[in-house]
Amino acid sequence: MDISGGIQASLAGRYAMALFELARDQRQLETVGASLDALRRALAESDELRSLTTSPLVGREESLGAVAATADSMGLDPLTRNFLGVLARNRRLSQLGAVIRAFDMLSARHRGEVRAEVTSAHPLTDDQVEALKTKLKASTGSDVAVELSVDPAILGGLVVQVGSRMIDGSIRTKLNNLANAMKG
């Protein structure tokens, strides 16, 4: 299944495709992937970086200088550093999170993997993650790379999304369904 057409339909997807093709052609997929993972973590942890990438009040020159300094301090590879400069020059830093997700999908497909986003109420143990990967591999017929997140609001169970398919086994959803059924 070729997902590149669907990815290219979005602005972030077109940027991700361009970065993916450059990284693939220069045999830098793993290096760029590691830099993008570091950027994803930094975006999640740093209010300042999130503000830099999303604020329309930050000017082009300010953005260029800030992303160059950020890339240097994080030790990002030259290709990712230059890519961030392109996003800043084109005033598309707000697309960075979506670009990273699309790049991950392209990389996973390139490796013959399917990506699954798994949300649990509590952190999963390594054994639980491996068991989940085994079940998902049996279901999809491909190796599965899991992206884990924790959301205590689901109370228990798991919410698993593989592509456009979502399996919601959370206690919150089950309780909501029960409440709706009891209403009549």
The 8 nearest C-alpha neighbors of each residue, nearest first, counted from 0:
[[1, 2, 108, 3, 111, 4, 113, 5],
 [2, 0, 3, 4, 108, 5, 105, 6],
 [1, 3, 5, 4, 0, 6, 105, 108],
 [2, 4, 6, 5, 1, 7, 105, 16],
 [5, 3, 7, 6, 2, 8, 1, 12],
 [6, 4, 8, 7, 3, 2, 9, 12],
 [5, 7, 12, 3, 8, 4, 9, 2],
 [8, 6, 13, 12, 4, 9, 5, 3],
 [7, 9, 5, 6, 4, 12, 10, 13],
 [10, 8, 12, 7, 11, 6, 13, 5],
 [9, 11, 13, 12, 14, 8, 7, 94],
 [12, 10, 98, 14, 9, 13, 94, 97],
 [13, 11, 6, 7, 15, 9, 10, 14],
 [12, 14, 7, 16, 10, 15, 11, 17],
 [13, 15, 17, 11, 12, 16, 18, 98],
 [14, 16, 12, 98, 102, 18, 13, 17],
 [17, 15, 19, 13, 14, 18, 12, 20],
 [16, 18, 14, 20, 15, 19, 13, 21],
 [19, 17, 15, 21, 16, 20, 22, 14],
 [18, 20, 16, 22, 17, 21, 15, 23],
 [21, 19, 23, 17, 22, 18, 24, 16],
 [22, 20, 18, 24, 23, 19, 25, 17],
 [23, 21, 27, 28, 19, 25, 20, 24],
 [22, 24, 26, 20, 25, 21, 28, 19],
 [23, 25, 21, 26, 22, 20, 27, 19],
 [24, 26, 22, 27, 23, 21, 28, 20],
 [27, 25, 23, 24, 22, 28, 29, 21],
 [26, 28, 22, 30, 25, 29, 31, 23],
 [29, 27, 22, 31, 23, 30, 32, 26],
 [28, 30, 32, 31, 27, 33, 26, 22],
 [29, 31, 33, 27, 32, 28, 34, 76],
 [30, 32, 34, 28, 33, 29, 27, 79],
 [33, 31, 29, 35, 30, 34, 28, 36],
 [32, 34, 36, 30, 31, 35, 29, 37],
 [35, 33, 31, 37, 75, 36, 32, 38],
 [34, 36, 38, 32, 37, 33, 39, 31],
 [37, 35, 39, 33, 38, 34, 32, 40],
 [36, 38, 34, 40, 35, 39, 41, 33],
 [37, 39, 35, 41, 36, 40, 42, 34],
 [40, 38, 36, 42, 41, 37, 35, 43],
 [39, 41, 43, 37, 38, 42, 44, 36],
 [40, 42, 38, 44, 43, 39, 45, 37],
 [43, 41, 39, 40, 49, 45, 44, 48],
 [42, 44, 40, 41, 45, 39, 49, 46],
 [43, 45, 41, 42, 40, 46, 48, 49],
 [46, 44, 47, 48, 42, 41, 43, 49],
 [45, 47, 49, 48, 50, 44, 42, 43],
 [48, 46, 50, 45, 49, 51, 42, 52],
 [47, 49, 51, 50, 45, 46, 42, 52],
 [50, 48, 46, 52, 51, 47, 42, 53],
 [49, 51, 47, 53, 48, 54, 52, 46],
 [52, 50, 48, 49, 53, 54, 47, 57],
 [51, 53, 92, 93, 49, 50, 54, 48],
 [52, 54, 93, 50, 51, 49, 55, 92],
 [55, 53, 56, 50, 51, 57, 52, 93],
 [54, 56, 57, 53, 58, 52, 51, 90],
 [55, 57, 54, 58, 53, 51, 59, 50],
 [58, 56, 55, 54, 61, 62, 51, 59],
 [59, 57, 61, 60, 62, 56, 55, 90],
 [58, 60, 62, 61, 88, 63, 87, 90],
 [61, 59, 63, 62, 58, 64, 88, 87],
 [60, 62, 58, 64, 59, 63, 65, 57],
 [63, 61, 65, 59, 60, 64, 87, 66],
 [64, 62, 60, 66, 61, 87, 65, 84],
 [65, 63, 67, 61, 62, 66, 68, 60],
 [64, 66, 62, 68, 67, 63, 69, 61],
 [67, 65, 69, 68, 63, 64, 70, 62],
 [68, 66, 70, 64, 65, 69, 63, 71],
 [67, 69, 71, 65, 66, 70, 72, 64],
 [70, 68, 66, 72, 71, 67, 65, 73],
 [71, 69, 67, 75, 73, 68, 72, 80],
 [70, 72, 74, 68, 69, 73, 67, 75],
 [71, 73, 69, 74, 70, 68, 75, 67],
 [74, 72, 70, 71, 75, 69, 37, 38],
 [73, 75, 71, 72, 70, 76, 34, 69],
 [76, 74, 70, 34, 73, 80, 79, 71],
 [75, 77, 79, 78, 80, 74, 34, 31],
 [78, 76, 80, 79, 81, 75, 82, 70],
 [77, 79, 81, 80, 76, 82, 31, 22],
 [80, 78, 82, 81, 77, 76, 31, 83],
 [79, 81, 77, 83, 82, 78, 70, 75],
 [82, 80, 84, 78, 83, 79, 77, 85],
 [81, 83, 79, 85, 84, 80, 78, 86],
 [84, 82, 86, 80, 85, 81, 87, 79],
 [83, 85, 81, 87, 82, 86, 63, 88],
 [86, 84, 82, 88, 83, 87, 89, 81],
 [85, 87, 91, 83, 89, 92, 84, 88],
 [86, 88, 90, 84, 85, 89, 63, 92],
 [89, 87, 85, 90, 86, 59, 84, 63],
 [88, 90, 86, 87, 91, 85, 59, 92],
 [91, 89, 87, 88, 92, 86, 59, 93],
 [90, 92, 86, 93, 89, 94, 87, 95],
 [93, 91, 52, 94, 86, 95, 87, 90],
 [92, 94, 53, 52, 91, 95, 96, 90],
 [93, 95, 92, 97, 91, 11, 96, 98],
 [96, 94, 98, 92, 97, 93, 99, 91],
 [97, 95, 99, 98, 94, 100, 39, 93],
 [96, 98, 100, 99, 94, 95, 11, 101],
 [99, 97, 11, 95, 15, 101, 96, 100],
 [98, 100, 102, 96, 97, 101, 103, 95],
 [101, 99, 103, 97, 102, 98, 104, 96],
 [100, 102, 104, 98, 103, 99, 12, 15],
 [103, 101, 15, 99, 105, 104, 100, 98],
 [104, 102, 106, 100, 101, 105, 107, 99],
 [105, 103, 101, 107, 102, 106, 108, 100],
 [104, 106, 102, 108, 103, 107, 109, 101],
 [107, 105, 109, 103, 108, 104, 102, 110],
 [106, 108, 112, 110, 104, 109, 105, 103],
 [107, 109, 111, 105, 112, 110, 106, 104],
 [108, 110, 106, 107, 111, 105, 112, 104],
 [111, 109, 107, 108, 112, 106, 105, 113],
 [112, 110, 108, 109, 107, 142, 141, 113],
 [113, 111, 142, 107, 143, 108, 110, 141],
 [112, 114, 143, 107, 144, 142, 108, 141],
 [115, 113, 144, 143, 145, 161, 112, 107],
 [114, 116, 161, 145, 160, 146, 117, 144],
 [115, 117, 146, 160, 159, 145, 147, 161],
 [118, 116, 159, 147, 158, 146, 115, 148],
 [117, 119, 148, 158, 149, 157, 147, 150],
 [120, 118, 157, 149, 121, 150, 156, 148],
 [119, 121, 151, 150, 155, 149, 154, 153],
 [120, 122, 119, 149, 123, 151, 150, 155],
 [123, 121, 149, 124, 119, 120, 148, 147],
 [124, 122, 127, 121, 128, 125, 119, 126],
 [123, 125, 127, 126, 128, 122, 129, 121],
 [124, 126, 128, 127, 129, 123, 130, 122],
 [127, 125, 129, 124, 128, 130, 123, 131],
 [128, 126, 130, 124, 129, 125, 123, 131],
 [127, 129, 131, 125, 126, 130, 132, 124],
 [128, 130, 132, 126, 131, 127, 133, 125],
 [131, 129, 127, 133, 132, 128, 126, 134],
 [130, 132, 128, 134, 129, 133, 127, 135],
 [133, 131, 129, 135, 130, 134, 136, 143],
 [132, 134, 130, 136, 131, 135, 129, 137],
 [135, 133, 131, 137, 136, 132, 138, 130],
 [134, 136, 138, 132, 137, 133, 139, 131],
 [135, 137, 133, 139, 140, 141, 138, 142],
 [138, 136, 134, 135, 140, 139, 133, 141],
 [137, 139, 135, 136, 140, 134, 141, 133],
 [140, 138, 136, 141, 137, 135, 113, 142],
 [139, 141, 136, 137, 138, 142, 135, 143],
 [142, 140, 136, 139, 112, 143, 113, 111],
 [141, 143, 112, 136, 113, 144, 111, 140],
 [142, 144, 113, 112, 114, 136, 132, 141],
 [145, 143, 114, 113, 115, 112, 146, 142],
 [146, 144, 115, 114, 116, 147, 143, 117],
 [145, 147, 116, 117, 115, 144, 148, 114],
 [148, 146, 117, 118, 145, 116, 149, 119],
 [147, 149, 118, 117, 119, 150, 146, 116],
 [148, 150, 119, 118, 120, 121, 122, 151],
 [149, 151, 120, 152, 119, 153, 118, 148],
 [152, 150, 120, 153, 154, 149, 121, 119],
 [151, 153, 154, 150, 120, 171, 155, 149],
 [152, 154, 171, 151, 155, 169, 120, 150],
 [155, 153, 152, 120, 151, 170, 171, 169],
 [156, 154, 120, 170, 169, 153, 119, 157],
 [155, 157, 169, 168, 170, 119, 120, 158],
 [158, 156, 119, 169, 168, 118, 159, 167],
 [157, 159, 167, 118, 117, 168, 166, 169],
 [160, 158, 117, 166, 165, 116, 157, 167],
 [159, 161, 165, 116, 115, 164, 162, 166],
 [162, 160, 115, 164, 163, 114, 165, 159],
 [161, 163, 164, 160, 115, 114, 165, 113],
 [162, 164, 161, 165, 160, 166, 115, 159],
 [165, 163, 161, 162, 160, 166, 159, 115],
 [166, 164, 160, 159, 167, 161, 163, 158],
 [165, 167, 159, 158, 168, 160, 164, 157],
 [168, 166, 158, 169, 165, 159, 157, 172],
 [169, 167, 157, 156, 158, 166, 170, 172],
 [168, 170, 156, 157, 171, 172, 167, 155],
 [169, 171, 173, 155, 172, 154, 156, 174],
 [172, 170, 153, 174, 169, 173, 154, 175],
 [173, 171, 175, 174, 170, 169, 176, 167],
 [172, 174, 170, 176, 175, 171, 177, 169],
 [173, 175, 177, 171, 172, 176, 170, 178],
 [176, 174, 172, 178, 177, 173, 171, 179],
 [177, 175, 173, 179, 174, 178, 172, 180],
 [176, 178, 174, 180, 175, 179, 173, 181],
 [179, 177, 175, 181, 180, 176, 174, 182],
 [178, 180, 176, 182, 177, 181, 175, 183],
 [179, 181, 177, 178, 182, 183, 176, 175],
 [180, 182, 178, 183, 179, 177, 176, 175],
 [183, 181, 179, 180, 178, 177, 176, 175],
 [182, 181, 180, 179, 178, 177, 176, 175]]
